[in-house]
Amino acid sequence: MPKPVEVWFEFASTYTHIVLWHLTGPDAPTDVEIRWRPFLLGPIFQAQGWNTSPFNIYESKGRYMWRDMERLCADQGIPFRRPTIFPAHSLKAARVAILGQDEAWLPGFLRGVTLAQFRDDRDISDPAVLAAVLTDQGLDAEAILAAAEAPENKPRLRAQTEEAQRLGIFGAPTLKVGDELFWGADRLEQALRWARR
């Protein structure tokens, strides 16, 4: 049996968009169990002395990343538009994701949020945007958003971010198979092959 693949993701990450597109669509693998692990990159970056994305800190790196995203998405048929806000304020979306990380509705939510941000240039920190994504799936957006902001849910995201740090995760997406970490969208197929070994 293939090993499960843990997908450690951050909505603000551009390359997460590519992985979420492949793992939440009709061509997603069905022979490998995907375990969703939302976390926040902000605290991890802060521990390294950064107050924003390294793509903003290093101008040439950022310029390369945007062009790389355009090429990769065009090549793979993934909708992409550079968002006005970068990095996105992903806290609210991440709280919804951790609330539903083991629920059947989560992949649809993930796809909806990443398309809202990287196709439609919508502000994913806006509860109305998240509500629209949930409503489009026939879910009770008001109840889910309220549960996501409940005091008992907030520590779950903090704990999962701390777990990412403990595991040595430094960027998103990171795919974990057993004790192996695979960083970046370009490692998706390798991680899936490793899981099937």
MARSE-416315 format. One record per residue: z, y, x of N, C-alpha, C in turn. Coordinates in steps of 0.001 Angstrom, whole numbers, plus 500000, padded with zeros to 6 digits. Example, Ala and Ser with C-alpha at 12.3 -4.5 7.8 and 13.67 -1.06 7.14 Angstrom:
BEGIN
507800494310513190507800495500512300507800496700513200/507080497750512850507140498940513670507870500030512900/
//
This chain:
BEGIN
500000498804500842500000500000500000500000501251500881/499203502257500502499232503509501273500598504161501189/500941504878502248502168505658502235501951506917501401/503015507466500806502875508740500096502547509868501066/501876510879500564501584512088501334502366513233500704/503264513808501480503982514999501033503132516220501388/502850517049500408502060518255500630503011519446500598/503328519965501780504186521138501917503273522353501866/503446523159500821502493524241500593503195525534500244/502495526623500493502950527980500176501766528687499527/501947529177498311500850529801497575500197530948498348/500967531648499177500418532791499903499462532370501016/499479531105501378498646530611502476497196530435502036/496288531048502780494866530926502454494395529477502537/494780528783503591494285527423503774494906526441502780/496053526808502207496601526004501118495628525964499943/494909527055499737493921527111498656492936525944498753/492497525638499954491516524563500160492134523209499823/493346522963500303494005521675500059494311521502498567/494802522559497928495096522444496500493827522192495695/492720522811496088491459522590495395491088521102495436/491200520491496608490792519090496756491770518109496102/493054518436496100494052517476495614494409517647494147/493905518690493487494220518882492074492993518791491183/491835518519491753490602518468490983490197517065490597/489042516942489988488575515630489518488296514638490642/488074515135491855487793514236492979489030513940493818/490210514298493318491446514029494055491610512523494255/492134512115495401492322510678495638493281510071494624/492962508876494183493819508198493204494582507025493824/494266506690495057494907505542495701496096505937496566/496360507240496684497463507727497512498384508577496635/499674508312496714500641509114495958500830510462496639/500645511530495879500846512877496388502197513371495901/503004513834496835504303514406496503504278515881496878/504422516732495881504305518172496079505618518748496591/505528519592497637506713520187498244506492521691498455/506702522502497405506589523948497586507721524483498460/507409525477499282508425526138500101507928527550500404/508759528334501070508400529704501410508232529846502918/507148530468503323506903530691504748507675531891505280/508051532824504399508720534037504852509909533785505763/510877532960505348512024532703506220511633532030507540/510613531206507511510157530539508736509527531557509680/508716532456509128508131533511509952509216534438510501/510189534773509664511270535664510108512045535058511266/512229533739511243512934533068512338512156533169513650/510838533408513533510001533572514725509817535046515094/510478535934514334510392537351514633509238538066513957/508618537428512967507500538050512253507978538537510897/507473539701510476507844540217509160506695540141508161/505595539507508567504448539298507693503636538133508243/502502537866507632501635536787508105501111537084509512/501022536064510364500421536295511686498982536784511590/498320536518510463496959537015510285496937538526510085/498068539106509672498182540559509590498661541149510919/499502540404511622500044540893512892498955540944513962/498131539901514013497079539808515030495733540058514360/495219541265514531494039541701513785492833540787514006/492593540399515253491422539549515513491594538172514884/492826537661514864493093536373514230492863536477512725/493322537569512129493119537777510703491644537903510355/490900538649511159489462538809510921488759537453510968/489149536638511954488563535301512069488915534453510851/490193534493510435490636533657509315489839533959508056/489638535247507729488908535579506505487477535069506561/486836535216507715485458534704507836485452533182507786/486453532560508400486560531102508381486726530603506947/487563531273506164487750530899504762486443531032503984/485712532098504218484427532269503534483481531125503853/483409530764505132482511529670505542482960528337504963/484259528022505117484766526733504647484585526579503141/484928527619502398484841527525500939483392527427500487/482494528172501125481077528078500778480554526678501075/480959526137502210480488524814502625480992523714501697/482218523882501166482835522838500343482736523119498843/482049524185498477481881524498497063483160524954496378/484011525646497118485295526112496588485184527595496261/485519528014495045485488529442494731486443530208495634/486000531337496150486860532127497033486467533590496994/487494534424496895487354535876496990488590536388497705/488385537221498682489522537748499430490419538557498494/491707538190498399492586538901497475492972540283498001/493203541186497083493616542539497445494992542527498093/495905541696497558497273541604498083497354540392499009/497684540640500272497862539532501211498898539922502254/499891539045502475500128537810501732500702538088500344/500439537185499444500946537314498081502465537179498062/503080537790497066504509537599496823504632536357495929/504935535250496553504786533952495888506093533368495357/507181534136495426508493533588495063508525533035493642/508075533799492667508140533349491273507280532107491056/506083532102491615505205530938491474505818529712492133/506467529910493288507102528789493989508282528240493194/509006529123492504510116528645491675509616527806490504/508484528196489939507896527373488878507466526030489465/506852526070490637506353524841491253507484523875491580/508600524392492081509692523472492422510358522938491158/510360523741490100510859523250488818510037522053488351/508721522123488568507834521072488068507286520148489128/507901520105490314507274519364491414507114517868491138/507863517338490198507710515922489843507151515742488435/506638516818487859506123516771486491504601516612486474/504106516002485406502664515751485295501863517044485195/502486518126484737501759519381484571501584520161485867/502277519756486935502261520579488142500874520734488769/500069519671488952498758519884489583497902520924488865/497929520929487541497167521930486803497684523331487057/499010523475487159499592524770487467499181525218488866/499245524315489828498867524650491206497429525143491266/496553524418490607495131524806490621494946526166489947/495638526367488838495514527631488131495999528813488950/497118528648489654497669529740490457496763530044491645/496294529008492326495464529280493505494129529906493104/493581529515491958492342530142491497492590531576491026/493730531810490383494062533176489972494097534101491186/494658533597492276494800534424493472493510534522494284/492902533383494599491799533355495558490408533314494927/490344533274493614489053533415492938489015534701492106/490124534941491386490137536037490416490844537287490911/491442537221492118492166538361492698493240538886491755/494015537972491186495136538351490317496427538325491134/497380539096490726498668539208491407499590538093490922/499807537080491749500590535921491309502093536187491283/502515537405491653503921537754491473504182538256490061/503118538495489310503216539016487950503508537856486982/504650537884486299504960536800485360503872536597484300/503168537672483933502102537537482930500968536664483448/500683536742484746499642535898485343500091534443485326/501337534199485706501858532827485694501925532286484271/502317533141483339502369532718481938500995532316481436/499970533072481831498608532750481407498169531398481964/498526531116483216498182529828483826498848528690483056/500116528857482725500847527817481993500306527660480568/500038528770479922499532528732478546498169528065478490/497340528306479502496014527681479541496092526164479564/497234525628479990497431524178480007498147523682478755/498374524578477820499060524187476597500555524041476762/501125524689477786502559524578478051503311525756477457/504614525589477307505478526647476802505834527561477975/505022528572478178505175529440479344506533530138479359/506973530618478206508232531360478151509402530476478587/509428529237478102510516528320478444510474527942479928/509282527684480450509163527267481855509522528421482788/509060529620482499509380530766483355510881531061483317/511496530921482153512940531134482062513701530081482870/513272528826482778513928527755483537513736527948485038/512572528447485429512294528672486849513208529740487437/513578530728486629514432531824487101515916531562486841/516242530403486293517635530075485998518422529898487297/519697530243487291520505530156488516520507528772489157/520415527738488345520460526381488921519163525988489613/518049526668489304516775526320489940516571527046491268/517082528255491373516824529071492569517253528404493875/518434527770493924518835527139495189517926525982495610/517207525387494682516328524260495025515221524707495975/514649525876495713513590526381496586514147526751497955/515325527349497962515965527699499235516228526432500052/516749525393499402517050524144500103515775523482500618/514707523552499838513456522924500276512840523687501453/512994525003501459512519525797502594513326525450503849/514631525278503681515472524868504813515086523481505306/514712522599504391514262521258504782512959521344505562/512059522228505154510811522424505904511123522856507333/512059523780507488512449524222508830513035523063509629/513870522266508983514485521119509675513439520126510162/512386519967509362511317519032509723510400519577510818/510546520847511134509682521456512148508393522005511579/508337522212510278507139522781509652507101524271509954/505960524736510437505834526130510854504692526853510150/503950526146509326502830526757508621502434525909507434/501552526478506629501099525776505423499576525842505335/499004524757504827499659523554504339500020522614505477/501098521883505287501465520801506191501551519533505354/500937518484505842500933517190505149501819516242505954/502773515618505279503713514727505948503483513309505450/503232512413506394503048510999506092504042510233506961/505070509671506335506132509067507133506774510148507991/506782509923509312507338510916510236506266511802510851/505018511609510452503910512365511045503630513638510249/503418514742510959503032516006510352501585516329510705/500840516768509710499449517181509886499341518602509341/499049519544510222499049520953509825497630521460509614/497414522049508467496152522729508208495248521964507258/494408522732506565493473522135505611492502521189506283/492191521446507550491239520589508261491843519247508649/493124519039508353493772517750508651493975516912507395/493464517364506263493681516636505014493135515219505090/491895515064505477491302513725505511492002512830506524/492404513412507648493126512613508634494465512130508078/495155513009507366496441512624506761496248511522505725/495194511633504930494923510591503919494587509266504596/493795509317505670493484508073506403494746507463506979/495611508310507505496874507813508094497723507137507023/497737507724505819498514507150504723497973505783504322/496672505590504467496037504336504047496087503255505112/496532503574506310496543502599507401497467501432507100/
//
